[in-house]
Amino acid sequence: MRRLLLIGTGGTIAATADAHRLTDYQVTEGIESMLAAIPGARSLADIRCEQPFNVDSRALRTAQVLQLARRVHQAAQDDTLDGIVITHGTDSLEETAFLLHLTVRTAKPIVLVGAMRPASAPSADGPLNLINALLTARDPSSVGRGVLIAMNDRILTARHASKGHTTRVDAFGGDGQGVLGAVCDGQVRYQQHPDPSTAAALPLSGLRSLPAVDIIHDYQDAPLHPYQAAIQAGARGIVVAGMGNGSLSPAAGRGCAQALRKGLICVRASHVPRGPVTDKASDADTGLLAAHDLNPLQARIALRLALAHGMDRDAIGVLLRRL
Ligand code: ASP
């Protein structure tokens, strides 16, 4: 029997609401009781449960995510475990998954799972999602596929997954390489292998905190003050969720110029959901870096880790192109 560590962290999958409500829920369920409530789940593997915290993922702090990453790293080195499943709120699941992707090196399956509907809802999606996550983590074909997300029968790579719908059970998708496979009637089937070259590019190496990096959304006639506030608050970097191919409004351009003069790193990303942000000839003069294939959330996580590793602007530019 495969030996799995099941880490409960909270989210809608662990929440209950009044009657049939899909919102206004509270995180009420611990990981042991969630598992016990799903017939047959316990017998899928030799499952060890842990509950470092039990919160709505919108409230997660960096210290908690780093604590989780350290535990996952440790479990990945543990010869008595074959895989790890993490239950997590869907609101920031992609952020935790991407941080784990960048920090943890292991061939063992690491599978994050959540639910769009609370455990008390009619047609709650959590129980089947959790079963599929356990099936994915115990399946030998998941070995070496990196950090995965099991949601709504699909298996996605943490590198390319994002939440693309506010309420539907098929909320998670991934552009291009995102969807690696599916769990169909209890069988795990993969259609593609993720590119392993970006995994564990920025190992944890004892990191206890991460520098502040702010994301600033750009739009028509945007103001300057968010940039000034970020500089004043001591941010070490700014990711602009820019327009189109990472183009910036005049205020965003001015704000980044001010930030760069103060020594911050500024990255041009895009709030457009699909497609890369490509290099511009003017980046050499402005000092801005293109986010390439990273969306604003991912660019922020990569930049925080890179700064924590002491990387300078040039090294971060190379890193962003590689990720
Ligand atoms: N607010 C919830 C959370 O992220 C949403 C969910 O899990 O679907 O914890």
py3Dmol code that shows the C-alpha trace and the ligand (Angstrom):
import py3Dmol

protein = """\
ATOM      1  CA  MET A   1       0.000   0.000   0.000  1.00  0.00           C
ATOM      2  CA  ARG A   2       1.309   3.482  -0.897  1.00  0.00           C
ATOM      3  CA  ARG A   3       1.992   5.779   2.068  1.00  0.00           C
ATOM      4  CA  LEU A   4       0.639   9.310   1.785  1.00  0.00           C
ATOM      5  CA  LEU A   5       0.851  12.400   3.944  1.00  0.00           C
ATOM      6  CA  LEU A   6      -2.431  14.328   3.862  1.00  0.00           C
ATOM      7  CA  ILE A   7      -1.999  17.932   5.021  1.00  0.00           C
ATOM      8  CA  GLY A   8      -5.180  19.895   5.740  1.00  0.00           C
ATOM      9  CA  THR A   9      -4.924  23.683   5.570  1.00  0.00           C
ATOM     10  CA  GLY A  10      -8.582  24.753   5.261  1.00  0.00           C
ATOM     11  CA  GLY A  11     -10.570  26.385   2.458  1.00  0.00           C
ATOM     12  CA  THR A  12     -14.049  25.758   1.122  1.00  0.00           C
ATOM     13  CA  ILE A  13     -13.330  22.031   0.985  1.00  0.00           C
ATOM     14  CA  ALA A  14     -13.241  22.169   4.816  1.00  0.00           C
ATOM     15  CA  ALA A  15     -16.134  24.612   5.168  1.00  0.00           C
ATOM     16  CA  THR A  16     -19.834  24.431   5.900  1.00  0.00           C
ATOM     17  CA  ALA A  17     -22.626  26.929   5.312  1.00  0.00           C
ATOM     18  CA  ASP A  18     -26.302  27.285   6.196  1.00  0.00           C
ATOM     19  CA  ALA A  19     -28.681  25.140   4.153  1.00  0.00           C
ATOM     20  CA  HIS A  20     -27.808  25.127   0.458  1.00  0.00           C
ATOM     21  CA  ARG A  21     -25.689  28.298   0.488  1.00  0.00           C
ATOM     22  CA  LEU A  22     -22.511  28.248  -1.614  1.00  0.00           C
ATOM     23  CA  THR A  23     -21.056  31.306   0.066  1.00  0.00           C
ATOM     24  CA  ASP A  24     -21.048  32.728   3.603  1.00  0.00           C
ATOM     25  CA  TYR A  25     -19.374  29.524   4.742  1.00  0.00           C
ATOM     26  CA  GLN A  26     -17.039  28.953   7.677  1.00  0.00           C
ATOM     27  CA  VAL A  27     -14.050  26.625   7.828  1.00  0.00           C
ATOM     28  CA  THR A  28     -15.324  24.061  10.329  1.00  0.00           C
ATOM     29  CA  GLU A  29     -13.925  20.670   9.317  1.00  0.00           C
ATOM     30  CA  GLY A  30     -10.588  19.184  10.282  1.00  0.00           C
ATOM     31  CA  ILE A  31      -8.694  16.949   7.856  1.00  0.00           C
ATOM     32  CA  GLU A  32      -9.409  13.759   9.856  1.00  0.00           C
ATOM     33  CA  SER A  33     -13.174  14.343   9.828  1.00  0.00           C
ATOM     34  CA  MET A  34     -13.130  15.273   6.119  1.00  0.00           C
ATOM     35  CA  LEU A  35     -11.423  12.003   5.319  1.00  0.00           C
ATOM     36  CA  ALA A  36     -13.714  10.010   7.592  1.00  0.00           C
ATOM     37  CA  ALA A  37     -16.793  11.491   5.869  1.00  0.00           C
ATOM     38  CA  ILE A  38     -15.832  10.058   2.460  1.00  0.00           C
ATOM     39  CA  PRO A  39     -16.695   6.362   2.189  1.00  0.00           C
ATOM     40  CA  GLY A  40     -13.694   4.284   1.135  1.00  0.00           C
ATOM     41  CA  ALA A  41     -11.196   7.167   1.197  1.00  0.00           C
ATOM     42  CA  ARG A  42      -9.176   5.780   4.115  1.00  0.00           C
ATOM     43  CA  SER A  43      -8.552   2.524   2.278  1.00  0.00           C
ATOM     44  CA  LEU A  44      -7.037   4.167  -0.823  1.00  0.00           C
ATOM     45  CA  ALA A  45      -3.620   4.362   0.835  1.00  0.00           C
ATOM     46  CA  ASP A  46      -1.852   4.277   4.167  1.00  0.00           C
ATOM     47  CA  ILE A  47      -2.761   7.881   5.030  1.00  0.00           C
ATOM     48  CA  ARG A  48      -1.147  10.009   7.743  1.00  0.00           C
ATOM     49  CA  CYS A  49      -2.990  13.284   8.472  1.00  0.00           C
ATOM     50  CA  GLU A  50      -1.567  16.611   9.614  1.00  0.00           C
ATOM     51  CA  GLN A  51      -3.257  19.950  10.199  1.00  0.00           C
ATOM     52  CA  PRO A  52      -0.758  22.822  10.509  1.00  0.00           C
ATOM     53  CA  PHE A  53      -3.603  25.375  10.288  1.00  0.00           C
ATOM     54  CA  ASN A  54      -7.216  25.489   9.134  1.00  0.00           C
ATOM     55  CA  VAL A  55      -8.038  28.769   7.417  1.00  0.00           C
ATOM     56  CA  ASP A  56      -9.675  30.384   4.432  1.00  0.00           C
ATOM     57  CA  SER A  57      -6.872  30.726   1.889  1.00  0.00           C
ATOM     58  CA  ARG A  58      -7.587  34.430   1.332  1.00  0.00           C
ATOM     59  CA  ALA A  59      -6.193  34.958   4.849  1.00  0.00           C
ATOM     60  CA  LEU A  60      -2.984  32.937   4.445  1.00  0.00           C
ATOM     61  CA  ARG A  61       0.215  34.666   5.543  1.00  0.00           C
ATOM     62  CA  THR A  62       3.650  34.217   3.998  1.00  0.00           C
ATOM     63  CA  ALA A  63       4.935  32.640   7.231  1.00  0.00           C
ATOM     64  CA  GLN A  64       2.258  29.927   6.982  1.00  0.00           C
ATOM     65  CA  VAL A  65       3.009  29.205   3.329  1.00  0.00           C
ATOM     66  CA  LEU A  66       6.736  28.931   4.114  1.00  0.00           C
ATOM     67  CA  GLN A  67       5.925  26.664   7.074  1.00  0.00           C
ATOM     68  CA  LEU A  68       3.930  24.444   4.708  1.00  0.00           C
ATOM     69  CA  ALA A  69       6.708  24.468   2.109  1.00  0.00           C
ATOM     70  CA  ARG A  70       9.273  23.449   4.742  1.00  0.00           C
ATOM     71  CA  ARG A  71       7.050  20.572   5.870  1.00  0.00           C
ATOM     72  CA  VAL A  72       6.489  19.428   2.275  1.00  0.00           C
ATOM     73  CA  HIS A  73      10.238  19.593   1.620  1.00  0.00           C
ATOM     74  CA  GLN A  74      10.865  17.505   4.748  1.00  0.00           C
ATOM     75  CA  ALA A  75       8.159  14.976   3.836  1.00  0.00           C
ATOM     76  CA  ALA A  76       9.611  14.689   0.340  1.00  0.00           C
ATOM     77  CA  GLN A  77      12.907  13.475   1.907  1.00  0.00           C
ATOM     78  CA  ASP A  78      11.076  10.995   4.194  1.00  0.00           C
ATOM     79  CA  ASP A  79      11.574   7.418   2.979  1.00  0.00           C
ATOM     80  CA  THR A  80       8.396   6.315   4.757  1.00  0.00           C
ATOM     81  CA  LEU A  81       6.222   8.492   2.462  1.00  0.00           C
ATOM     82  CA  ASP A  82       5.420   8.025  -1.233  1.00  0.00           C
ATOM     83  CA  GLY A  83       3.403  11.187  -1.860  1.00  0.00           C
ATOM     84  CA  ILE A  84       1.806  14.272  -0.350  1.00  0.00           C
ATOM     85  CA  VAL A  85      -1.716  15.667  -0.700  1.00  0.00           C
ATOM     86  CA  ILE A  86      -2.570  19.168   0.526  1.00  0.00           C
ATOM     87  CA  THR A  87      -6.132  20.401   0.925  1.00  0.00           C
ATOM     88  CA  HIS A  88      -6.262  24.168   0.379  1.00  0.00           C
ATOM     89  CA  GLY A  89      -8.694  27.001  -0.294  1.00  0.00           C
ATOM     90  CA  THR A  90      -9.039  27.722  -3.985  1.00  0.00           C
ATOM     91  CA  ASP A  91      -8.679  31.517  -3.705  1.00  0.00           C
ATOM     92  CA  SER A  92      -4.922  31.395  -3.328  1.00  0.00           C
ATOM     93  CA  LEU A  93      -4.266  27.741  -4.186  1.00  0.00           C
ATOM     94  CA  GLU A  94      -2.368  28.634  -7.355  1.00  0.00           C
ATOM     95  CA  GLU A  95      -0.005  30.864  -5.344  1.00  0.00           C
ATOM     96  CA  THR A  96       0.905  28.155  -2.828  1.00  0.00           C
ATOM     97  CA  ALA A  97       1.200  25.591  -5.622  1.00  0.00           C
ATOM     98  CA  PHE A  98       3.558  27.836  -7.607  1.00  0.00           C
ATOM     99  CA  LEU A  99       5.712  28.550  -4.541  1.00  0.00           C
ATOM    100  CA  LEU A 100       5.986  24.804  -3.903  1.00  0.00           C
ATOM    101  CA  HIS A 101       6.835  24.298  -7.580  1.00  0.00           C
ATOM    102  CA  LEU A 102       9.695  26.788  -7.310  1.00  0.00           C
ATOM    103  CA  THR A 103      11.050  25.597  -3.966  1.00  0.00           C
ATOM    104  CA  VAL A 104      10.640  21.830  -3.516  1.00  0.00           C
ATOM    105  CA  ARG A 105      12.772  19.329  -5.422  1.00  0.00           C
ATOM    106  CA  THR A 106      11.365  15.815  -5.427  1.00  0.00           C
ATOM    107  CA  ALA A 107      10.107  13.180  -7.812  1.00  0.00           C
ATOM    108  CA  LYS A 108       7.371  12.283  -5.321  1.00  0.00           C
ATOM    109  CA  PRO A 109       3.877  13.435  -6.257  1.00  0.00           C
ATOM    110  CA  ILE A 110       2.748  16.568  -4.439  1.00  0.00           C
ATOM    111  CA  VAL A 111      -0.936  17.190  -5.112  1.00  0.00           C
ATOM    112  CA  LEU A 112      -2.961  20.235  -4.035  1.00  0.00           C
ATOM    113  CA  VAL A 113      -6.731  20.006  -3.945  1.00  0.00           C
ATOM    114  CA  GLY A 114      -9.651  22.227  -3.019  1.00  0.00           C
ATOM    115  CA  ALA A 115     -13.341  22.593  -3.681  1.00  0.00           C
ATOM    116  CA  MET A 116     -15.542  25.292  -5.111  1.00  0.00           C
ATOM    117  CA  ARG A 117     -18.534  24.291  -2.996  1.00  0.00           C
ATOM    118  CA  PRO A 118     -18.569  23.874   0.770  1.00  0.00           C
ATOM    119  CA  ALA A 119     -18.831  20.403   2.263  1.00  0.00           C
ATOM    120  CA  SER A 120     -22.459  21.122   3.256  1.00  0.00           C
ATOM    121  CA  ALA A 121     -23.596  22.022  -0.299  1.00  0.00           C
ATOM    122  CA  PRO A 122     -25.759  19.798  -2.444  1.00  0.00           C
ATOM    123  CA  SER A 123     -23.382  18.307  -5.038  1.00  0.00           C
ATOM    124  CA  ALA A 124     -20.341  19.337  -3.039  1.00  0.00           C
ATOM    125  CA  ASP A 125     -17.257  18.802  -5.215  1.00  0.00           C
ATOM    126  CA  GLY A 126     -14.791  18.348  -2.347  1.00  0.00           C
ATOM    127  CA  PRO A 127     -15.189  14.612  -1.654  1.00  0.00           C
ATOM    128  CA  LEU A 128     -14.545  13.495  -5.246  1.00  0.00           C
ATOM    129  CA  ASN A 129     -11.765  16.061  -5.667  1.00  0.00           C
ATOM    130  CA  LEU A 130     -10.085  14.698  -2.543  1.00  0.00           C
ATOM    131  CA  ILE A 131     -10.461  11.093  -3.692  1.00  0.00           C
ATOM    132  CA  ASN A 132      -8.986  12.056  -7.069  1.00  0.00           C
ATOM    133  CA  ALA A 133      -6.097  13.845  -5.366  1.00  0.00           C
ATOM    134  CA  LEU A 134      -5.332  10.750  -3.260  1.00  0.00           C
ATOM    135  CA  LEU A 135      -5.570   8.530  -6.351  1.00  0.00           C
ATOM    136  CA  THR A 136      -3.238  10.895  -8.206  1.00  0.00           C
ATOM    137  CA  ALA A 137      -0.695  11.015  -5.374  1.00  0.00           C
ATOM    138  CA  ARG A 138      -0.561   7.233  -4.976  1.00  0.00           C
ATOM    139  CA  ASP A 139      -0.334   6.518  -8.702  1.00  0.00           C
ATOM    140  CA  PRO A 140       3.165   5.544  -9.932  1.00  0.00           C
ATOM    141  CA  SER A 141       2.548   7.461 -13.165  1.00  0.00           C
ATOM    142  CA  SER A 142       2.459  10.717 -11.148  1.00  0.00           C
ATOM    143  CA  VAL A 143       6.092  10.285 -10.082  1.00  0.00           C
ATOM    144  CA  GLY A 144       8.325  12.975 -11.578  1.00  0.00           C
ATOM    145  CA  ARG A 145       5.470  15.203 -12.758  1.00  0.00           C
ATOM    146  CA  GLY A 146       6.165  17.962 -10.268  1.00  0.00           C
ATOM    147  CA  VAL A 147       3.652  19.799  -8.101  1.00  0.00           C
ATOM    148  CA  LEU A 148       0.121  19.018  -9.266  1.00  0.00           C
ATOM    149  CA  ILE A 149      -3.406  20.333  -8.720  1.00  0.00           C
ATOM    150  CA  ALA A 150      -6.334  17.915  -8.803  1.00  0.00           C
ATOM    151  CA  MET A 151      -9.628  19.720  -9.396  1.00  0.00           C
ATOM    152  CA  ASN A 152     -12.829  18.714 -11.168  1.00  0.00           C
ATOM    153  CA  ASP A 153     -11.417  15.424 -12.534  1.00  0.00           C
ATOM    154  CA  ARG A 154      -8.422  17.137 -14.103  1.00  0.00           C
ATOM    155  CA  ILE A 155      -4.753  17.064 -13.127  1.00  0.00           C
ATOM    156  CA  LEU A 156      -2.923  20.332 -13.718  1.00  0.00           C
ATOM    157  CA  THR A 157       0.694  21.342 -13.309  1.00  0.00           C
ATOM    158  CA  ALA A 158       1.265  24.017 -10.665  1.00  0.00           C
ATOM    159  CA  ARG A 159       3.565  25.771 -13.124  1.00  0.00           C
ATOM    160  CA  HIS A 160       0.721  26.723 -15.451  1.00  0.00           C
ATOM    161  CA  ALA A 161      -2.510  26.453 -13.442  1.00  0.00           C
ATOM    162  CA  SER A 162      -4.705  29.358 -12.502  1.00  0.00           C
ATOM    163  CA  LYS A 163      -8.203  29.954 -11.225  1.00  0.00           C
ATOM    164  CA  GLY A 164     -10.233  31.180 -14.161  1.00  0.00           C
ATOM    165  CA  HIS A 165     -13.787  31.265 -12.856  1.00  0.00           C
ATOM    166  CA  THR A 166     -15.240  32.686  -9.664  1.00  0.00           C
ATOM    167  CA  THR A 167     -17.809  30.011  -8.850  1.00  0.00           C
ATOM    168  CA  ARG A 168     -17.901  27.036 -11.220  1.00  0.00           C
ATOM    169  CA  VAL A 169     -16.501  23.648 -10.254  1.00  0.00           C
ATOM    170  CA  ASP A 170     -14.329  23.732 -13.393  1.00  0.00           C
ATOM    171  CA  ALA A 171     -12.707  26.929 -12.130  1.00  0.00           C
ATOM    172  CA  PHE A 172      -9.116  25.777 -12.624  1.00  0.00           C
ATOM    173  CA  GLY A 173      -7.455  25.631 -15.988  1.00  0.00           C
ATOM    174  CA  GLY A 174      -4.082  26.144 -17.530  1.00  0.00           C
ATOM    175  CA  ASP A 175      -2.963  27.636 -20.776  1.00  0.00           C
ATOM    176  CA  GLY A 176      -1.066  25.343 -23.163  1.00  0.00           C
ATOM    177  CA  GLN A 177       0.798  22.892 -20.954  1.00  0.00           C
ATOM    178  CA  GLY A 178      -1.521  23.365 -17.978  1.00  0.00           C
ATOM    179  CA  VAL A 179      -3.700  20.271 -18.062  1.00  0.00           C
ATOM    180  CA  LEU A 180      -1.516  17.170 -17.776  1.00  0.00           C
ATOM    181  CA  GLY A 181      -4.193  14.547 -17.422  1.00  0.00           C
ATOM    182  CA  ALA A 182      -7.382  13.460 -15.749  1.00  0.00           C
ATOM    183  CA  VAL A 183      -8.817  11.052 -13.231  1.00  0.00           C
ATOM    184  CA  CYS A 184     -11.584   9.131 -14.969  1.00  0.00           C
ATOM    185  CA  ASP A 185     -13.680   6.742 -12.925  1.00  0.00           C
ATOM    186  CA  GLY A 186     -10.847   6.215 -10.489  1.00  0.00           C
ATOM    187  CA  GLN A 187      -8.139   5.814 -13.142  1.00  0.00           C
ATOM    188  CA  VAL A 188      -5.304   8.292 -13.465  1.00  0.00           C
ATOM    189  CA  ARG A 189      -4.445   9.080 -17.090  1.00  0.00           C
ATOM    190  CA  TYR A 190      -1.813  11.512 -18.301  1.00  0.00           C
ATOM    191  CA  GLN A 191      -1.657  13.103 -21.714  1.00  0.00           C
ATOM    192  CA  GLN A 192       1.517  15.096 -21.195  1.00  0.00           C
ATOM    193  CA  HIS A 193       4.593  15.513 -19.068  1.00  0.00           C
ATOM    194  CA  PRO A 194       5.446  18.950 -17.648  1.00  0.00           C
ATOM    195  CA  ASP A 195       8.756  20.620 -18.486  1.00  0.00           C
ATOM    196  CA  PRO A 196      10.820  19.795 -15.371  1.00  0.00           C
ATOM    197  CA  SER A 197      13.432  22.504 -15.972  1.00  0.00           C
ATOM    198  CA  THR A 198      11.723  25.205 -13.917  1.00  0.00           C
ATOM    199  CA  ALA A 199      10.988  23.050 -10.841  1.00  0.00           C
ATOM    200  CA  ALA A 200      12.845  23.916  -7.628  1.00  0.00           C
ATOM    201  CA  ALA A 201      14.647  26.804  -9.332  1.00  0.00           C
ATOM    202  CA  LEU A 202      14.660  28.752  -6.042  1.00  0.00           C
ATOM    203  CA  PRO A 203      15.009  26.297  -3.127  1.00  0.00           C
ATOM    204  CA  LEU A 204      13.864  27.289   0.355  1.00  0.00           C
ATOM    205  CA  SER A 205      17.383  27.066   1.854  1.00  0.00           C
ATOM    206  CA  GLY A 206      16.250  28.011   5.336  1.00  0.00           C
ATOM    207  CA  LEU A 207      14.219  31.054   4.276  1.00  0.00           C
ATOM    208  CA  ARG A 208      11.990  32.240   7.149  1.00  0.00           C
ATOM    209  CA  SER A 209      10.519  35.296   5.445  1.00  0.00           C
ATOM    210  CA  LEU A 210      10.275  36.841   1.999  1.00  0.00           C
ATOM    211  CA  PRO A 211      10.793  40.459   0.963  1.00  0.00           C
ATOM    212  CA  ALA A 212       7.700  42.513   0.156  1.00  0.00           C
ATOM    213  CA  VAL A 213       6.762  42.765  -3.508  1.00  0.00           C
ATOM    214  CA  ASP A 214       3.568  44.567  -4.499  1.00  0.00           C
ATOM    215  CA  ILE A 215       1.369  43.955  -7.526  1.00  0.00           C
ATOM    216  CA  ILE A 216      -0.115  47.126  -8.989  1.00  0.00           C
ATOM    217  CA  HIS A 217      -2.942  46.825 -11.489  1.00  0.00           C
ATOM    218  CA  ASP A 218      -2.673  49.129 -14.477  1.00  0.00           C
ATOM    219  CA  TYR A 219      -5.517  50.614 -16.526  1.00  0.00           C
ATOM    220  CA  GLN A 220      -6.547  53.707 -18.487  1.00  0.00           C
ATOM    221  CA  ASP A 221      -5.642  56.937 -16.722  1.00  0.00           C
ATOM    222  CA  ALA A 222      -4.128  55.061 -13.776  1.00  0.00           C
ATOM    223  CA  PRO A 223      -2.754  57.139 -10.871  1.00  0.00           C
ATOM    224  CA  LEU A 224       0.832  57.409  -9.590  1.00  0.00           C
ATOM    225  CA  HIS A 225       0.106  57.085  -5.884  1.00  0.00           C
ATOM    226  CA  PRO A 226       0.131  53.240  -5.619  1.00  0.00           C
ATOM    227  CA  TYR A 227       3.778  53.284  -6.763  1.00  0.00           C
ATOM    228  CA  GLN A 228       4.692  55.973  -4.252  1.00  0.00           C
ATOM    229  CA  ALA A 229       2.882  54.025  -1.517  1.00  0.00           C
ATOM    230  CA  ALA A 230       4.757  50.824  -2.424  1.00  0.00           C
ATOM    231  CA  ILE A 231       8.119  52.634  -2.274  1.00  0.00           C
ATOM    232  CA  GLN A 232       7.207  54.286   1.024  1.00  0.00           C
ATOM    233  CA  ALA A 233       6.038  50.995   2.536  1.00  0.00           C
ATOM    234  CA  GLY A 234       9.456  49.486   1.865  1.00  0.00           C
ATOM    235  CA  ALA A 235       8.602  47.113  -0.980  1.00  0.00           C
ATOM    236  CA  ARG A 236      11.679  45.626  -2.628  1.00  0.00           C
ATOM    237  CA  GLY A 237       9.896  45.097  -5.919  1.00  0.00           C
ATOM    238  CA  ILE A 238       6.818  45.958  -7.946  1.00  0.00           C
ATOM    239  CA  VAL A 239       5.025  43.744 -10.449  1.00  0.00           C
ATOM    240  CA  VAL A 240       2.792  45.768 -12.725  1.00  0.00           C
ATOM    241  CA  ALA A 241      -0.251  43.828 -13.903  1.00  0.00           C
ATOM    242  CA  GLY A 242      -0.033  45.835 -17.068  1.00  0.00           C
ATOM    243  CA  MET A 243      -2.100  46.048 -20.208  1.00  0.00           C
ATOM    244  CA  GLY A 244      -1.721  43.889 -23.340  1.00  0.00           C
ATOM    245  CA  ASN A 245       1.843  42.702 -23.861  1.00  0.00           C
ATOM    246  CA  GLY A 246       2.959  44.287 -20.574  1.00  0.00           C
ATOM    247  CA  SER A 247       2.468  47.866 -21.732  1.00  0.00           C
ATOM    248  CA  LEU A 248       2.263  50.532 -19.064  1.00  0.00           C
ATOM    249  CA  SER A 249       0.158  53.652 -18.657  1.00  0.00           C
ATOM    250  CA  PRO A 250       2.131  56.917 -18.329  1.00  0.00           C
ATOM    251  CA  ALA A 251       1.710  56.894 -14.531  1.00  0.00           C
ATOM    252  CA  ALA A 252       2.853  53.280 -14.284  1.00  0.00           C
ATOM    253  CA  GLY A 253       5.932  54.166 -16.323  1.00  0.00           C
ATOM    254  CA  ARG A 254       6.663  57.152 -14.058  1.00  0.00           C
ATOM    255  CA  GLY A 255       5.950  55.141 -10.918  1.00  0.00           C
ATOM    256  CA  CYS A 256       8.333  52.382 -11.987  1.00  0.00           C
ATOM    257  CA  ALA A 257      11.014  54.946 -12.873  1.00  0.00           C
ATOM    258  CA  GLN A 258      10.744  56.367  -9.339  1.00  0.00           C
ATOM    259  CA  ALA A 259      10.850  52.876  -7.845  1.00  0.00           C
ATOM    260  CA  LEU A 260      13.887  51.884  -9.904  1.00  0.00           C
ATOM    261  CA  ARG A 261      15.736  54.994  -8.750  1.00  0.00           C
ATOM    262  CA  LYS A 262      15.102  53.824  -5.155  1.00  0.00           C
ATOM    263  CA  GLY A 263      16.577  50.405  -5.956  1.00  0.00           C
ATOM    264  CA  LEU A 264      13.373  48.380  -6.370  1.00  0.00           C
ATOM    265  CA  ILE A 265      13.064  45.752  -9.108  1.00  0.00           C
ATOM    266  CA  CYS A 266      10.115  46.401 -11.444  1.00  0.00           C
ATOM    267  CA  VAL A 267       8.543  43.713 -13.597  1.00  0.00           C
ATOM    268  CA  ARG A 268       6.134  44.245 -16.488  1.00  0.00           C
ATOM    269  CA  ALA A 269       3.498  41.484 -16.379  1.00  0.00           C
ATOM    270  CA  SER A 270       0.023  41.569 -17.879  1.00  0.00           C
ATOM    271  CA  HIS A 271      -3.509  41.313 -16.567  1.00  0.00           C
ATOM    272  CA  VAL A 272      -4.478  39.644 -19.864  1.00  0.00           C
ATOM    273  CA  PRO A 273      -5.002  35.996 -18.862  1.00  0.00           C
ATOM    274  CA  ARG A 274      -3.181  34.313 -21.743  1.00  0.00           C
ATOM    275  CA  GLY A 275       0.086  34.854 -23.597  1.00  0.00           C
ATOM    276  CA  PRO A 276       3.613  35.939 -22.671  1.00  0.00           C
ATOM    277  CA  VAL A 277       5.014  39.397 -22.039  1.00  0.00           C
ATOM    278  CA  THR A 278       7.891  39.775 -24.466  1.00  0.00           C
ATOM    279  CA  ASP A 279      11.090  41.826 -24.179  1.00  0.00           C
ATOM    280  CA  LYS A 280      10.992  45.411 -25.432  1.00  0.00           C
ATOM    281  CA  ALA A 281      14.004  47.282 -26.779  1.00  0.00           C
ATOM    282  CA  SER A 282      13.130  50.101 -24.349  1.00  0.00           C
ATOM    283  CA  ASP A 283      13.577  47.782 -21.311  1.00  0.00           C
ATOM    284  CA  ALA A 284      17.331  48.305 -21.619  1.00  0.00           C
ATOM    285  CA  ASP A 285      16.798  52.059 -21.033  1.00  0.00           C
ATOM    286  CA  THR A 286      13.929  51.951 -18.544  1.00  0.00           C
ATOM    287  CA  GLY A 287      15.365  49.129 -16.433  1.00  0.00           C
ATOM    288  CA  LEU A 288      12.062  47.243 -16.439  1.00  0.00           C
ATOM    289  CA  LEU A 289      12.028  43.439 -16.711  1.00  0.00           C
ATOM    290  CA  ALA A 290       9.499  41.468 -18.752  1.00  0.00           C
ATOM    291  CA  ALA A 291       7.570  38.760 -16.874  1.00  0.00           C
ATOM    292  CA  HIS A 292       7.708  36.457 -19.908  1.00  0.00           C
ATOM    293  CA  ASP A 293       5.510  33.407 -19.167  1.00  0.00           C
ATOM    294  CA  LEU A 294       4.613  34.353 -15.608  1.00  0.00           C
ATOM    295  CA  ASN A 295       1.306  35.942 -14.713  1.00  0.00           C
ATOM    296  CA  PRO A 296       1.377  38.744 -12.108  1.00  0.00           C
ATOM    297  CA  LEU A 297       0.839  36.400  -9.137  1.00  0.00           C
ATOM    298  CA  GLN A 298       3.576  34.066 -10.320  1.00  0.00           C
ATOM    299  CA  ALA A 299       5.949  36.928 -11.133  1.00  0.00           C
ATOM    300  CA  ARG A 300       5.478  38.282  -7.597  1.00  0.00           C
ATOM    301  CA  ILE A 301       6.316  34.907  -6.002  1.00  0.00           C
ATOM    302  CA  ALA A 302       9.351  34.403  -8.252  1.00  0.00           C
ATOM    303  CA  LEU A 303      10.584  37.928  -7.527  1.00  0.00           C
ATOM    304  CA  ARG A 304      10.187  37.527  -3.751  1.00  0.00           C
ATOM    305  CA  LEU A 305      12.131  34.259  -3.791  1.00  0.00           C
ATOM    306  CA  ALA A 306      14.785  35.665  -6.126  1.00  0.00           C
ATOM    307  CA  LEU A 307      15.294  38.705  -3.887  1.00  0.00           C
ATOM    308  CA  ALA A 308      15.471  36.432  -0.836  1.00  0.00           C
ATOM    309  CA  HIS A 309      18.249  34.540  -2.628  1.00  0.00           C
ATOM    310  CA  GLY A 310      20.109  37.826  -3.070  1.00  0.00           C
ATOM    311  CA  MET A 311      19.782  37.901  -6.839  1.00  0.00           C
ATOM    312  CA  ASP A 312      20.399  41.230  -8.603  1.00  0.00           C
ATOM    313  CA  ARG A 313      18.429  42.759 -11.483  1.00  0.00           C
ATOM    314  CA  ASP A 314      20.425  41.042 -14.223  1.00  0.00           C
ATOM    315  CA  ALA A 315      20.194  37.631 -12.594  1.00  0.00           C
ATOM    316  CA  ILE A 316      16.451  38.135 -12.053  1.00  0.00           C
ATOM    317  CA  GLY A 317      16.069  39.068 -15.723  1.00  0.00           C
ATOM    318  CA  VAL A 318      17.709  35.783 -16.745  1.00  0.00           C
ATOM    319  CA  LEU A 319      15.583  33.873 -14.220  1.00  0.00           C
ATOM    320  CA  LEU A 320      12.286  35.349 -15.459  1.00  0.00           C
ATOM    321  CA  ARG A 321      13.159  34.393 -19.026  1.00  0.00           C
ATOM    322  CA  ARG A 322      13.929  30.834 -17.907  1.00  0.00           C
ATOM    323  CA  LEU A 323      10.834  30.276 -15.747  1.00  0.00           C
TER     324      LEU A 323
END
"""
ligand_1 = """\
9
LIG
N -12.443 31.476 0.155
C -12.158 30.061 -0.052
C -10.692 29.821 0.229
O -9.879 30.137 -0.597
C -12.518 29.691 -1.426
C -12.349 28.251 -1.759
O -11.683 27.479 -1.100
O -12.924 27.845 -2.786
O -10.350 29.327 1.261
"""
view = py3Dmol.view(width=600, height=400)
view.addModel(protein, "pdb")
view.setStyle({"model": 0}, {"cartoon": {"style": "trace"}})
view.addModel(ligand_1, "xyz")
view.setStyle({"model": 1}, {"stick": {}})
view.zoomTo()
view.show()
